[in-house]
Amino acid sequence: MARRRFVTLDVFTQEALAGNPLAVVLDAKGLDGAAMQRIAREFNLSETVFVLPPENARHRARLRIFTPTRELPFAGHPTLGAAVLLALEDSRAGRADAIAFGLEEDAGTVPCVAEAADGRGRARFKAPLLPDYLGEAPTAAALAAMLGLSTEDIGSARHLPSRHSAGVPFTFVPVASREKLDAVRLDLARFAGGDALYVYAADPEGLGHRFQARMFAPHLGMPEDPATGSAAAAFAGVMMQFEALGNGTHDVAIAQGVAMGRPSDIDLQLVIREGALDSVEIGGGAVVVAEGVLLV
């Protein structure tokens, strides 16, 4: 039996008991994948991160990320939460309050910049994969039936349903208004699995690129997720498909988790060069909620 430190954080927020909860096991060396999966099931959060020594000494750590049912090659809120926590560890050790480092994940090495002190911080990371277009989405009628809406509720001014992935596949479903977003009720009998569902509505005031979203992935053990960084990274593909974006840097603000009482704020940044998407960055805050020891 080993004593392994763990920390829980709320991610994509600066307030405790908001955002998306995350468990991070800091002393994961010696655990195999089966043991990690059992621990993730025990925490029963949308994701649990296990911190291991890096394979390349230039990087800060290697991360393995698990939902209650499976391992993921990449996920946004675990990456951001782990980055803030490792920055806090370095700050406590007197090394630095603001640091840049690489985190090794199955999807690739993720460059991060984090600033943290006094149990909270902010981080940004560059998505290891640019979004891929995955082909046609289900019909508006099929999506409406799945979401408890009418066919007329699906789609918005410029956006239509689409499928994209930046490591995890999503079907993106625009709806006509925030009211329709709040009215979504996922029909599990009609949900076939495969892609997670990311339902979103534009800011009613039309102020810049601002959206509110809900994410459903019951097949991954997440009936609804308060904040989904991997979906935000893939949403860059939606922006490229449906928005008239020119060369340069474009900032997108996404609010998620509002309907769950876990409001989350996700910063998405796209850099476009010569008409093509060059990079995607995800940013946000995180705050420590609890610390403890696992006896496994």
MIKOLLUM-262774 format. One record per residue: residue number from 1; residue in one letter; x, y, z of N, C-alpha, C in turn. Coordinates in steps of 0.001 Angstrom, whole numbers, plus 500000, padded with zeros to 6 digits. Last residue first. Layout:
N
SITE num residuo   n.px   n.py   n.pz  ca.px  ca.py  ca.pz   c.px   c.py   c.pz
SITE NUM       A      X      Y      Z      X      Y      Z      X      Y      Z
...
% end
This chain:
296
SITE num residuo   n.px   n.py   n.pz  ca.px  ca.py  ca.pz   c.px   c.py   c.pz
SITE 296       V 496473 503607 498192 496437 502545 497180 497792 502468 496479
SITE 295       L 495233 505754 499760 495980 504641 500326 495891 503456 499363
SITE 294       L 495474 509204 499029 494929 507896 498651 495813 506801 499242
SITE 293       V 494932 512172 500770 495863 511082 500501 495073 509843 500121
SITE 292       G 494123 515625 499866 494055 514417 500681 495085 513387 500254
SITE 291       E 492419 518750 499515 493631 517948 499379 493524 516738 500279
SITE 290       A 490132 520910 497703 490449 519963 498783 491752 519233 498472
SITE 289       V 490178 523059 495880 489032 522886 496780 489392 521986 497966
SITE 288       V 491901 525480 493990 491969 524270 494795 490795 524236 495771
SITE 287       V 490821 526710 490861 490983 526961 492297 490985 525629 493035
SITE 286       A 491468 528224 487683 491231 527033 488496 491532 527377 489948
SITE 285       G 490636 529785 484475 491117 529753 485848 490858 528420 486513
SITE 284       G 491803 529663 481029 490817 529802 482090 491458 529698 483452
SITE 283       G 492150 528817 477505 492562 529421 478768 491429 529491 479764
SITE 282       I 493532 527398 474603 492434 527361 475571 492940 527944 476872
SITE 281       E 494375 527972 471182 494724 528009 472601 493453 528053 473442
SITE 280       V 495466 526845 468091 494302 527009 468959 494791 526997 470393
SITE 279       S 496887 527834 464910 496979 527332 466282 495690 527631 467029
SITE 278       D 496111 528171 462205 497511 527900 462551 497665 527327 463948
SITE 277       L 493853 527788 459652 493987 527771 461103 495404 527330 461468
SITE 276       A 494418 529860 456777 494306 528541 457403 494496 528672 458912
SITE 275       G 494940 532310 455587 493632 531716 455392 493416 530364 456027
SITE 274       E 497432 533038 456529 497272 532714 455107 495991 531912 454866
SITE 273       R 496557 532092 459753 497613 532620 458890 497382 532114 457470
SITE 272       I 494910 532579 462748 494754 532214 461340 495864 532895 460547
SITE 271       V 494378 531437 465919 495308 532208 465106 495220 531679 463684
SITE 270       L 491931 531604 468442 492338 531044 467158 493343 531987 466509
SITE 269       Q 491124 530876 471745 491821 531797 470847 492272 531053 469602
SITE 268       L 488775 530814 474313 489271 530139 473121 489927 531179 472224
SITE 267       D 488099 530492 477663 488660 531394 476656 489240 530558 475521
SITE 266       I 485288 529747 479534 486375 529183 478741 486800 530217 477704
SITE 265       D 483743 529547 482571 484145 530490 481529 485394 529954 480841
SITE 264       S 480839 528184 484143 482232 528052 483741 482508 529038 482608
SITE 263       P 478540 527463 486733 478968 528345 485638 480474 528276 485414
SITE 262       R 476736 525306 487662 478195 525250 487759 478771 526148 486669
SITE 261       G 474043 524962 487261 474440 525672 488471 475930 525602 488722
SITE 260       M 473429 523890 484856 473726 522937 485924 474001 523620 487255
SITE 259       A 473233 525989 483111 471998 525268 483428 472178 524283 484573
SITE 258       V 475982 526650 482940 475036 527581 483564 473770 526844 483994
SITE 257       G 477913 525209 481598 477541 524779 482944 476506 525641 483628
SITE 256       Q 479695 527862 479900 479128 526515 479947 478743 526208 481389
SITE 255       A 480612 530353 477635 480071 530066 478966 479412 528690 478916
SITE 254       I 483302 531381 475755 482288 530344 475882 481896 530195 477342
SITE 253       A 484647 533683 473524 484278 533447 474919 483132 532442 474960
SITE 252       V 487372 534001 471371 486005 533498 471506 485762 533221 472987
SITE 251       D 489489 535968 469362 489135 535505 470706 487655 535146 470759
SITE 250       H 491878 535683 466868 490452 535822 467139 490137 535200 468496
SITE 249       T 494487 537078 464976 494086 536415 466225 492631 536717 466524
SITE 248       G 494853 536572 461382 495089 537246 462650 494610 536409 463826
SITE 247       N 492704 536632 458527 493994 536360 459142 494144 537154 460435
SITE 246       G 489139 536436 459215 490311 536741 458416 491589 536352 459133
SITE 245       L 486171 534592 459245 487336 535020 460015 488510 535274 459077
SITE 244       A 483114 534189 459164 484002 534815 458184 485195 535416 458930
SITE 243       E 482069 530988 460385 482296 532416 460591 483284 532941 459544
SITE 242       F 481938 528248 459817 480727 529056 459698 480938 530567 459876
SITE 241       Q 484432 526964 459981 483457 526531 458982 482362 527564 458748
SITE 240       M 485793 528148 462096 486385 528223 460761 485359 527878 459682
SITE 239       M 484066 527439 464171 484268 528854 463844 484853 529014 462448
SITE 238       V 484402 524676 464142 483078 525256 463869 483229 526715 463443
SITE 237       G 487076 524530 464915 486681 524061 463590 485318 524579 463177
SITE 236       A 486861 525442 467505 487615 526260 466554 487305 525832 465127
SITE 235       F 485704 523344 468776 484809 524422 468351 485527 525412 467436
SITE 234       A 487838 521840 469649 487176 521414 468412 486241 522493 467880
SITE 233       A 488311 523331 471993 489353 523237 470968 488737 522828 469632
SITE 232       A 485894 522858 473326 486238 524230 472943 487317 524228 471867
SITE 231       A 486161 520129 473762 485098 520605 472873 485372 522039 472425
SITE 230       S 488229 520165 475575 488454 519501 474286 487377 519899 473279
SITE 229       G 487018 521499 477759 488083 522146 476998 488336 521501 475658
SITE 228       T 484069 521912 479046 484716 520905 478225 485759 521564 477330
SITE 227       A 482115 522014 481929 483069 522754 481096 483926 521740 480355
SITE 226       P 480101 520332 483007 480049 521778 483245 480984 522601 482374
SITE 225       D 478311 517871 481192 479619 518322 481666 479592 519834 481865
SITE 224       E 476000 515264 481755 476236 516634 481290 477508 517127 481956
SITE 223       P 476745 512510 481979 475414 512901 481495 475391 514345 480985
SITE 222       M 479468 510921 481455 479189 512328 481737 477810 512686 481191
SITE 221       G 480295 508438 480598 480073 508609 482026 479794 510037 482428
SITE 220       L 480305 508359 477912 481609 508514 478558 481475 508677 480070
SITE 219       H 477671 508310 477242 478447 507112 476915 479860 507164 477491
SITE 218       P 476798 510884 477831 476462 509801 478767 477250 508526 478494
SITE 217       A 477575 513698 477246 478339 512514 476834 478037 511363 477787
SITE 216       F 476855 516988 476399 476295 515737 476894 477118 514564 476350
SITE 215       M 477125 520416 477135 477772 519235 476553 477267 517971 477226
SITE 214       R 476142 523685 476189 475930 522535 477062 476535 521316 476362
SITE 213       A 477004 527212 476026 476971 525844 475536 476600 524865 476636
SITE 212       Q 477095 530469 474575 476800 529641 475743 476559 528222 475245
SITE 211       F 479455 532777 473154 478498 531681 473054 478242 531098 474438
SITE 210       R 480745 535423 471261 480377 534945 472581 479268 533903 472448
SITE 209       H 482368 537385 469493 482213 535938 469402 481996 535384 470808
SITE 208       G 480464 540464 469734 481650 539677 469466 481331 538196 469365
SITE 207       L 477399 540508 470747 478610 541236 471100 479837 540347 470896
SITE 206       G 474741 539746 470422 475625 539769 469262 476927 540494 469507
SITE 205       E 472953 539408 472390 473279 540797 472067 474191 540902 470855
SITE 204       P 472838 536668 472725 471679 537344 472119 471952 538796 471753
SITE 203       D 475493 534624 471725 475097 535703 472629 473934 536478 471996
SITE 202       A 474377 531468 470330 475149 532708 470295 474624 533698 471324
SITE 201       A 474451 528214 471727 473682 529354 471227 474557 530591 471288
SITE 200       Y 474884 524628 471440 475331 525989 471743 474406 527030 471125
SITE 199       V 475837 521396 472409 474737 522237 471966 475057 523674 472367
SITE 198       Y 477450 518634 471667 477769 519972 472162 476742 520923 471562
SITE 197       L 477673 515244 472376 476832 516310 471826 477161 517635 472488
SITE 196       A 480151 512821 471365 479492 513618 472386 478691 514720 471689
SITE 195       D 479719 510153 468991 480105 511524 469326 479434 511986 470609
SITE 194       G 478780 507244 470307 479707 507731 469286 480215 509108 469667
SITE 193       G 475223 507205 471064 476635 507137 471429 477497 507598 470273
SITE 192       A 472596 507583 470404 473225 506356 469908 474676 506209 470360
SITE 191       F 469732 508553 471990 471164 508860 471897 471918 507581 471552
SITE 190       R 467173 507824 472447 467499 508216 471073 468976 508506 470878
SITE 189       A 467132 507326 475139 466694 506245 474253 467033 506547 472795
SITE 188       L 467789 509763 476267 468807 508714 476236 468422 507573 475312
SITE 187       D 467224 512837 475317 466472 511579 475324 467482 510440 475165
SITE 186       L 467954 515782 477040 468484 514691 476237 467658 513426 476425
SITE 185       R 466507 518711 476720 466371 517543 477594 466776 516322 476774
SITE 184       V 466773 522209 476485 467254 520902 476018 467070 519845 477109
SITE 183       A 466154 524744 477341 465047 523783 477233 465497 522386 476825
SITE 182       D 468408 526273 477148 467958 525902 478492 466900 524806 478445
SITE 181       L 468340 526603 474352 469454 525884 474984 469048 525415 476375
SITE 180       K 466106 528176 474066 466068 526819 473518 467207 525979 474103
SITE 179       E 467110 530484 475282 465928 529826 475850 465820 528392 475345
SITE 178       R 469147 531231 473577 469506 530753 474911 468328 530018 475556
SITE 177       S 468291 530009 470243 468328 531001 471306 468816 530378 472604
SITE 176       A 468530 528005 468282 468100 529342 467884 468277 530400 468960
SITE 175       V 471577 526061 468339 470136 526237 468527 469810 527720 468441
SITE 174       P 473994 523908 466865 473547 525265 467190 472035 525282 467370
SITE 173       V 475793 521277 467791 474398 521557 467431 474058 522992 467827
SITE 172       F 478352 519116 466932 478035 520469 467393 476658 520859 466862
SITE 171       T 479599 516145 467988 478591 516716 467105 478169 518047 467702
SITE 170       F 483024 515352 468459 481815 516021 468924 480889 516296 467748
SITE 169       P 485772 513268 469422 484763 513684 468431 483513 514281 469074
SITE 168       V 488899 514368 470549 487650 513728 470972 486558 514191 470012
SITE 167       G 490800 515602 468988 491218 514489 469841 490040 513696 470361
SITE 166       A 489158 517528 468010 490542 517906 468289 491128 516868 469246
SITE 165       S 486610 517241 465561 487365 516629 466651 488722 517291 466764
SITE 164       H 483219 517793 464446 484646 518121 464474 485295 517404 465653
SITE 163       R 480296 518250 462625 481085 517311 463419 482567 517654 463287
SITE 162       S 477287 520280 462827 478548 519867 462216 479267 518909 463147
SITE 161       P 474340 522225 462126 475006 521128 462831 476247 520655 462072
SITE 160       L 475094 525662 461191 474332 524431 461036 475020 523331 461839
SITE 159       H 475085 529224 461463 475586 527920 461876 474576 526804 461624
SITE 158       R 474113 531730 461025 475056 531200 460037 475405 529744 460285
SITE 157       A 471824 531807 462865 471993 532711 461729 472908 532142 460643
SITE 156       S 471194 528311 463584 471127 529728 463926 471499 530530 462685
SITE 155       G 469807 525092 464460 470444 526026 463540 470289 527456 464019
SITE 154       I 466679 524021 465580 468049 523629 465261 468615 524563 464199
SITE 153       D 464045 524627 465844 464946 525164 466859 466417 524911 466523
SITE 152       E 462631 523240 463960 462857 524670 463704 463822 525288 464708
SITE 151       T 462310 520759 465143 463284 520889 464053 463616 522355 463794
SITE 150       S 462119 521157 468720 461507 521030 467407 462576 521245 466339
SITE 149       L 463623 519069 471308 463301 520342 470673 462528 520086 469383
SITE 148       G 464876 516933 472579 463594 517396 473082 463179 518750 472532
SITE 147       L 467139 515892 471438 467317 516963 472416 466002 517490 472986
SITE 146       M 466338 514019 469587 467269 513597 470626 467325 514607 471767
SITE 145       A 464814 515581 467883 464157 514525 468653 465039 514068 469811
SITE 144       A 466873 517189 466828 465781 517798 467585 465082 516754 468447
SITE 143       L 468389 515289 465443 468973 515988 466587 467879 516609 467453
SITE 142       A 466569 514536 463442 467085 513531 464376 467660 514199 465624
SITE 141       A 466183 517015 462140 465045 516312 462738 465510 515289 463764
SITE 140       A 468732 517619 461193 468131 518499 462200 466966 517800 462892
SITE 139       T 470727 514620 460876 469770 515606 460389 469230 516451 461539
SITE 138       P 474188 514382 461982 472819 513873 461828 471873 514989 461376
SITE 137       A 476809 515882 459916 476132 515646 461192 474795 514958 460943
SITE 136       E 479393 514784 457721 478049 515304 457946 477533 514946 459337
SITE 135       G 482851 515076 458857 481781 514695 457942 480433 515217 458397
SITE 134       L 484769 516033 460552 484486 514604 460591 483363 514170 459654
SITE 133       Y 487545 518132 460494 486142 517999 460096 485838 516514 459935
SITE 132       D 489725 518569 463246 489434 517907 461971 487932 517927 461734
SITE 131       P 491626 521069 464969 490368 520340 464727 490286 519768 463322
SITE 130       L 495009 520258 465890 494040 521171 465298 492764 520398 464960
SITE 129       L 496295 519102 468957 495780 518758 467631 494860 519872 467145
SITE 128       P 497039 520267 471344 498029 519447 470637 497610 519056 469235
SITE 127       A 496410 523662 472050 495840 522353 471759 496833 521521 470953
SITE 126       K 498236 525340 474449 498025 525192 473011 497523 523778 472746
SITE 125       F 496858 526846 477374 497620 525803 476713 497269 525780 475230
SITE 124       R 496972 528829 480294 496622 528708 478881 497434 527553 478319
SITE 123       A 495711 529528 483585 496623 528873 482657 496075 528982 481251
SITE 122       R 495640 530819 486912 495141 530801 485544 496180 530119 484672
SITE 121       G 494782 529985 490345 495620 530495 489275 494902 530477 487944
SITE 120       R 495064 529237 493876 494303 529463 492654 495243 529987 491582
SITE 119       G 496555 529079 496229 495506 528107 495980 494671 528310 494742
SITE 118       D 498522 531120 496177 497443 531139 497173 496257 530259 496789
SITE 117       A 499103 531191 492636 499521 531503 494005 498288 531436 494898
SITE 116       A 500134 531031 489219 499340 530536 490342 499962 530949 491666
SITE 115       E 500089 530693 485791 500422 531624 486873 499535 531270 488049
SITE 114       A 501324 528995 482906 500463 529056 484094 501007 530064 485083
SITE 113       V 501265 527675 479737 501752 528807 480524 500793 528968 481690
SITE 112       C 502134 524746 477867 501289 525464 478829 502023 526668 479384
SITE 111       P 501980 522473 475179 502660 523623 475768 501697 524427 476641
SITE 110       V 501685 519086 475226 500843 520276 475289 501635 521413 475925
SITE 109       T 502511 516442 473112 502979 517336 474166 502219 518653 474091
SITE 108       G 499811 514077 472391 501015 514853 472087 501417 515709 473267
SITE 107       A 497812 512417 473206 497594 513139 471957 498815 513945 471531
SITE 106       D 498698 511550 475678 498689 510592 474578 498496 511272 473229
SITE 105       E 500843 514174 476921 499594 513425 476919 499604 512486 475720
SITE 104       E 503062 516079 478785 502968 514973 477840 501624 514250 478007
SITE 103       L 503383 519493 478938 502743 518348 479575 502547 517266 478512
SITE 102       G 505913 521956 479246 505188 521016 478420 504605 519895 479261
SITE 101       F 505748 525364 480512 506254 523996 480492 505424 523160 479527
SITE 100       A 506271 528390 482234 505894 527743 480988 506513 526353 480978
SITE  99       I 505043 530242 485082 505968 529331 484430 505375 528813 483125
SITE  98       A 504972 532252 487863 504494 532154 486490 505504 531325 485698
SITE  97       D 506269 531945 490252 504819 532105 490285 504200 531971 488893
SITE  96       A 508869 529593 491106 508327 530681 490285 506824 530751 490479
SITE  95       R 510034 528225 493376 510681 528268 492067 510177 529427 491216
SITE  94       G 509079 527680 495900 509900 528869 495729 510544 528990 494376
SITE  93       A 507294 525704 496272 508701 525323 496410 509642 526494 496170
SITE  92       R 504975 527015 495634 505201 526655 497035 506660 526284 497288
SITE  91       S 505340 527130 492850 505315 528364 493634 505590 528082 495106
SITE  90       D 505154 524442 492169 506421 525153 491945 506486 526442 492743
SITE  89       E 502481 524004 492876 503541 523208 493489 504890 523904 493341
SITE  88       L 501248 525820 491107 501149 526029 492550 502228 525248 493294
SITE  87       A 501856 524526 488700 502395 525864 488950 502327 526211 490433
SITE  86       L 500349 522239 489092 501806 522102 489032 502481 523457 489210
SITE  85       L 497770 523441 489024 498241 522762 490232 499756 522602 490226
SITE  84       V 497639 524441 486400 497564 525366 487541 498117 524705 488801
SITE  83       A 497843 521978 485012 498838 523036 484806 498836 524026 485965
SITE  82       A 495539 520640 485856 496852 520097 486216 497939 521157 486049
SITE  81       G 493605 522322 484662 493661 522160 486110 494999 521628 486576
SITE  80       L 494221 521983 481914 494313 523297 482537 494418 523188 484053
SITE  79       T 493825 519198 481604 495107 519820 481258 495257 521158 481965
SITE  78       P 491135 518855 482411 492227 518218 483160 493596 518826 482865
SITE  77       H 489869 520427 480399 489834 520899 481791 490829 520136 482663
SITE  76       G 490594 519014 477919 490986 520381 478219 490982 520732 479685
SITE  75       A 492233 515983 477107 491021 516661 477578 491444 518018 478125
SITE  74       F 493368 513136 475335 493508 514567 475623 492181 515057 476166
SITE  73       P 492790 510456 475271 494116 510894 474813 494411 512349 475141
SITE  72       L 491233 508903 478105 491165 509847 477003 492576 510249 476566
SITE  71       E 489873 505805 479302 490993 506747 479226 490828 507618 477990
SITE  70       R 486608 505314 480870 487624 505083 479840 488735 506112 479949
SITE  69       T 484772 505795 482965 484624 504571 482164 485752 504303 481184
SITE  68       P 485146 508192 484306 484793 507008 485106 484760 505706 484305
SITE  67       T 488060 509234 482382 486683 509434 482823 486348 508253 483746
SITE  66       F 491498 510009 482782 490445 509004 482767 489098 509620 483115
SITE  65       I 494708 510633 481611 493407 511224 481909 492331 510162 481749
SITE  64       R 498048 511133 482476 497066 510195 481954 495707 510630 482492
SITE  63       L 500866 513167 481765 499516 513046 482308 498788 511880 481649
SITE  62       R 504158 513884 482725 503284 513126 481823 501940 512969 482519
SITE  61       A 505756 517097 483196 505134 515862 483668 504472 515151 482504
SITE  60       R 507476 519040 482030 507144 519105 483460 506603 517782 483976
SITE  59       H 510298 518308 479843 508886 518579 480122 508604 518485 481624
SITE  58       R 512862 517492 479572 512604 518920 479359 511177 519294 479724
SITE  57       A 512912 514748 479783 513259 515520 480975 513024 517014 480802
SITE  56       N 510343 512834 478569 511395 513769 478158 511675 514700 479323
SITE  55       E 508504 511550 480132 509425 510724 479365 510598 511551 478844
SITE  54       P 507888 512781 483478 507871 512921 482015 508831 511940 481360
SITE  53       P 506149 510976 486051 507372 511615 485564 507349 511712 484045
SITE  52       L 502568 511704 486252 503700 510788 486197 504963 511544 485804
SITE  51       V 499423 512144 487514 500660 512839 487177 501827 511863 487332
SITE  50       F 496218 511684 486368 497314 511028 487078 498626 511621 486581
SITE  49       V 492965 513039 486706 494294 513108 486095 495309 512416 486987
SITE  48       T 489612 512387 485926 490653 512323 486949 491997 512252 486231
SITE  47       E 486462 513790 484917 487809 513294 484641 488664 513308 485897
SITE  46       S 483959 513906 486161 484008 513756 484702 485387 513300 484252
SITE  45       L 484188 511722 489054 484103 513035 488419 484213 512846 486908
SITE  44       N 484583 509431 490603 483321 509608 489880 483104 511048 489427
SITE  43       F 486473 508317 492309 486218 509756 492390 484892 510102 491708
SITE  42       E 486182 505647 491376 485944 505974 492783 485671 507462 492965
SITE  41       R 486949 505833 488744 485569 505439 489029 485208 505775 490474
SITE  40       A 489617 506458 489164 488750 507440 488498 487282 507121 488749
SITE  39       I 490417 504018 490276 490477 505232 491095 489574 506310 490490
SITE  38       R 490099 502339 488068 489317 502089 489279 489294 503330 490175
SITE  37       Q 491977 503448 486307 490556 503441 485957 489684 503223 487182
SITE  36       M 494346 502952 487690 493927 504328 487456 492444 504389 487126
SITE  35       A 494388 500162 487505 494250 500784 488821 493803 502232 488678
SITE  34       A 494730 499883 484743 493540 499318 485381 493308 499942 486748
SITE  33       G 497228 501105 484267 496009 501688 483731 494755 501169 484397
SITE  32       D 499140 501064 487387 498887 500702 485996 497540 501275 485558
SITE  31       L 501296 502990 489424 499912 502598 489126 499801 502182 487661
SITE  30       G 503878 503912 489494 503620 502567 490002 502197 502092 489791
SITE  29       K 503141 507310 490111 504129 506329 489650 503856 504973 490306
SITE  28       A 501486 509272 491063 500860 508157 490359 501851 507094 489900
SITE  27       D 500996 511601 492887 502041 510590 493039 501569 509291 492392
SITE  26       L 498741 513175 492378 500074 513707 492121 501170 512647 492144
SITE  25       V 495757 513137 490886 496588 512268 491726 498038 512600 491401
SITE  24       V 493163 515335 490817 494526 515140 490314 495290 514298 491326
SITE  23       A 489829 515824 489811 490745 515205 490778 492085 514995 490105
SITE  22       L 487633 518534 489261 488711 517688 488745 489484 517101 489909
SITE  21       P 484590 520215 488332 485463 519577 489322 486457 518621 488654
SITE  20       N 484162 523169 486613 484147 521727 486433 485090 521071 487441
SITE  19       G 482372 525977 488088 483237 525351 487105 483103 523835 487085
SITE  18       A 482148 526122 491694 481638 526452 490365 482554 525735 489374
SITE  17       L 483435 525757 494052 482094 525202 493917 481370 525723 492684
SITE  16       A 485408 528758 494056 485170 527377 494480 483696 527023 494353
SITE  15       E 486139 530730 491264 485336 530591 492471 485154 529115 492813
SITE  14       Q 487186 530948 488836 488033 531441 489922 487302 531363 491248
SITE  13       T 487051 528395 486316 486412 529335 487232 487477 529857 488182
SITE  12       F 488069 526160 485133 487381 527150 484302 486514 528056 485166
SITE  11       V 487651 523926 487903 488388 524398 486734 487472 525210 485819
SITE  10       D 488348 523099 491169 487294 523524 490262 487958 524309 489140
SITE   9       L 490209 520249 492331 490120 521643 491917 488804 521860 491177
SITE   8       T 491720 518102 494658 490579 518396 493803 490529 519902 493555
SITE   7       V 494616 516107 494891 494027 517439 495056 492793 517499 494168
SITE   6       F 496488 513555 496572 495564 514007 495527 495023 515375 495903
SITE   5       R 499320 511489 497210 498606 512753 497385 497634 512984 496237
SITE   4       R 499446 508257 498343 499515 509084 497137 498680 510350 497347
SITE   3       R 501027 505693 499881 500307 506936 500151 500523 507864 498955
SITE   2       A 500565 502211 499131 501327 503450 499050 500420 504630 499389
SITE   1       M 500851 498801 500000 500000 500000 500000 500883 501244 500000
% end
